[in-house]
């Protein structure tokens, strides 16, 4: 009979065969769902599906991609954000140039 804390579906059963030929059941927490983009909600590539305890053991470069907002938003949303910010900066710069009186 498993311990009361193991009698739940939040643990998964792993059947382990011992050297003596006996099979025992080990219980372990299930893997979490994939990390998702904060904007569109698609699963993020490059972010491992690990429990926080296991994530702490990884080096920083293995935890998330090394790009701006890596591990938070997907590459497509990042591209859209960068393009949008560049466009707004360009428009603001052009408007400044049009407003400024030409010194002739």
C-alpha positions in Angstrom: 0.0 0.0 0.0 1.5 3.4 -0.9 1.8 6.1 1.6 -1.2 8.5 1.8 0.8 11.4 0.2 1.5 9.2 -2.9 -2.2 8.2 -3.4 -2.8 11.1 -5.8 -2.6 11.6 -9.5 -0.1 14.4 -9.1 2.6 11.8 -8.7 3.4 9.5 -11.5 4.4 5.8 -10.9 7.7 4.5 -12.2 8.2 0.8 -12.1 11.8 0.0 -11.2 13.3 -3.4 -11.5 15.8 -4.2 -8.7 18.9 -6.3 -9.1 17.3 -9.2 -7.2 14.5 -9.4 -9.8 11.9 -7.6 -7.7 9.9 -4.8 -9.3 9.0 -1.8 -7.0 7.0 1.3 -7.7 8.7 4.7 -7.3 6.7 7.9 -7.2 7.8 11.2 -8.7 6.2 14.5 -9.4 5.0 15.0 -12.9 6.8 17.3 -15.3 5.4 20.8 -15.6 3.8 22.1 -18.8 6.0 24.0 -21.2 6.8 27.7 -20.6 4.6 29.9 -22.7 4.9 33.2 -24.5 3.5 36.1 -22.4 1.9 37.7 -25.5 0.6 35.0 -27.8 0.7 31.9 -25.5 2.7 29.6 -27.7 5.2 27.2 -26.1 8.7 28.7 -25.8 11.5 26.9 -27.5 14.8 26.7 -25.7 13.2 26.6 -22.2 13.4 23.2 -20.5 10.3 21.5 -19.0 11.8 21.0 -15.5 10.7 21.4 -11.9 12.1 24.5 -10.1 14.5 22.3 -8.1 16.0 20.8 -11.3 16.0 24.2 -13.0 18.2 25.6 -10.3 20.9 23.0 -11.0 21.2 24.1 -14.7 23.6 26.8 -15.8 22.1 30.1 -16.8 22.5 29.5 -20.5 20.5 26.3 -20.3 17.6 27.8 -18.6 16.5 30.2 -21.3 17.6 31.6 -24.7 20.2 34.4 -24.6 18.3 37.2 -26.4 16.3 40.1 -25.2 13.2 38.8 -23.3 14.5 35.2 -23.7 12.3 32.9 -21.8 9.5 35.4 -21.6 8.3 36.0 -25.2 8.7 34.0 -28.4 10.9 35.0 -31.2 8.0 36.1 -33.5 6.5 38.4 -30.8 10.0 39.8 -30.1 10.5 40.6 -33.8 7.2 42.4 -33.9 8.0 44.4 -30.8 11.4 45.4 -32.1 10.0 46.4 -35.5 7.2 48.4 -33.8 9.6 50.3 -31.5 12.0 51.1 -34.4 9.1 52.4 -36.5 7.8 54.6 -33.7 11.3 56.0 -33.1 11.8 56.7 -36.8 8.4 58.5 -37.0 9.2 60.6 -34.0 12.6 61.5 -35.5 11.0 62.5 -38.8 8.4 64.6 -37.1 11.1 66.5 -35.2 13.0 67.2 -38.4 9.8 68.5 -40.1 8.9 70.8 -37.1 12.4 72.2 -36.8 12.8 75.5 -38.7 15.5 75.2 -41.4 18.3 77.5 -40.6 19.2 79.1 -43.9 
